[in-house]
Amino acid sequence: RRFMKTEKGKRYYKRRKETVERIFADAKELHGLRYAHCRGLHLVQMQCLMTATAQNIKKIATKLSKVQE
């Protein structure tokens, strides 16, 4: 908690809000991860993995399109 009050800690926290937490928000809002669409641990895990895969593919496609410009 003390670290978060330092300048370096504030920068880390700001960066985290922009990157890590944004990924979870996008998963919930854009990829249907707000609710489980299946029942059972194995199927819910599969839903989470498919959502993460879709997000990674989108991220790769975005980076590749910027490289080719």
N, C-alpha and C positions, 0 to 999 in steps of 0.2 A: 504494500500500500504506500509505503514511503517513496518507492521508486516511481510510482505513477504521479507523484507530485513534483518530481524533478522535470527539468526541461526535456531531457531525453525521453523520459517516461511519457510525457504529454505528446511528444512527436510520435512515439510508437503507438499510443492509443488512437491518435487521430488517423494514422495510416491503417490500423486494424479496422476501424469503422468503415473506411473507404474500400477495403479489399475483402477481408474475411467475412465480415458480417453482411456485406452486400451480396456475396455469393449465396448465403443462406436465404436472404430475402428474395433473391431472384428465383431460387429453387421453389420457394413457397408460392410466390405470386405467378411466375411464368411457366413453371413446370409441374404444377399440381402436387407439390410435396406438403401442402398444408394438411391434407388428410390422407390416410392410408386407403388405397383403393382395393386392397386385398386383405385377407385375413391370414394370420399366421406369421410367425417370425421370419421364416425363410422367404415368403413372398414379399413381405414389407422390405426386407433387406434387398431383395432383387429390385424393387421399385426405386429404392434409394440409389443403388448402383447404376441403374439405367438413367436416372436423373443426372447423376454426376457425370456419366459418360456423355450424355447430350450436352451438358454445359462445357465439358472439355473439348468436344468436337467443335462447338461454336467458337470457343476461345482460339483453337488452332486455326480455324478457317479465317477468323478475323486477323490474326497475326500474319497468316500467309497472304491475305489480300493486301495488307499494308506493305509487305516485302516486295510484292510484284508491281507496286505503283511506281 
